[in-house]
Amino acid sequence: MPTDLIVRLNRIEGQVQALRNALERGVTDTDCVRTLYQVKAATNALKRFGEAFTHEYAKRCLAENTGRARLAHRVDDIISSAFALS
């Protein structure tokens, strides 16, 4: 898996951990707007990770030396998966 995807996941894990810590400390009760921004940031980061992962996966699949039918099936899988995440 490419390093940039791992870096993205590490960043997302940090964002989710910060949210967990805020919940445990009760900070979300006093600063709900900031918490909502953090939730939005983590959600967007995960979406961007999904897009980057799908792009990487699609490039790899298209680069493989497969038959036309298999390639068409894989492209269908990629498209279905990408839009199912929305």
Secondary structure, 3 states (H helix, E strand, C coil): CCHHHHHHHHHHHHHHHHHHHHHHHCHHHHCHHHHHHHHHHHHHHHHHHHHHHHHHHHHHHHHCCCCHHHHHHHHHHHHHHHHHCC
